[in-house]
Amino acid sequence: MNRKMGIALIVFVFYVIWLYLAIYESSIEHWWSVNEIKQTTADSVQIGVSFIKVLGGTILFVVSAFIFHLLTGKRS
């Protein structure tokens, strides 16, 4: 397998793992969580996913994949 394709696949798998953990396995107190409080009433709290945080994490993973892509040049 091509080295750059392998790095792209690894970064994609880490992105999917982060997204799952940030949505389903985290609380709103975790810094890496994408959950936020949408609405609060006297007896309940509605929690949802912040699309800004998901977009920020996606951009972070894309930039890191691009940097890894640049660092894995051809060896002579």
N, C-alpha and C positions, 0 to 999 in steps of 0.2 A: 504494500500500500504506500502511496505517496506520503511523505512526511507531513506536508502541509495539509493534506486531506485528513490525516490522522489527528492533527492538532485541532482542526475545525470540528471534527466529530467529538473530541474530548471536551472542548469548550461548550459545544451544544449540549452534551450530556450533563455537564456541570450546571449549565443554565436551566435546564429542565428540572434538575434536582433542587436547585435553589428556589425556583418558582414554586414547586410543590411544597417545600418546607416553609417558604415565606407566606404562603396562603393558608395551608391546612394545619401545619404543625407548630405555628408560632402564635403568640399573643400580641396584643398591641404594645406591650412594654418592651419587646425585643427591638433592637435597633435595625435589624435586617428584615423585619416584617413589613409586608405591604398592606396590612390591615389597618383600618382607621375607623373611628366612631363616626357613623353617618347621622344618627339621630338618637337623642336621649329623652326618655320620658321619666315619669316618677317611678315606674315599676319595671322598665325594660330599657335595654340598650341595643341599638341596631348597629352591627359592625359590617363593613363592606371592604372591598378591595380598592385601594387608591391607584388609579391608572397612572398618575404622575410618578409614583414610586416604581411601578412596574416598568414604565418607560425609562426611568432613570437607570434601573438595573439592567434593562435590555441594552441601553447605550453603553453602559459600563462593560458588559460582556462583549459587545461588538468591538469596542475599542481595544479591549484586551486581546481578542482574537486577531485583530489587525496587527497589533504590536508583536504577538507571537509569530504571525505570518512574516513580518519583516525580519525578525530575529533568526528565522530558520532559512537562511540563504543556502545556496549551493556550496558545497565544500569542494575545494580543488585538490 
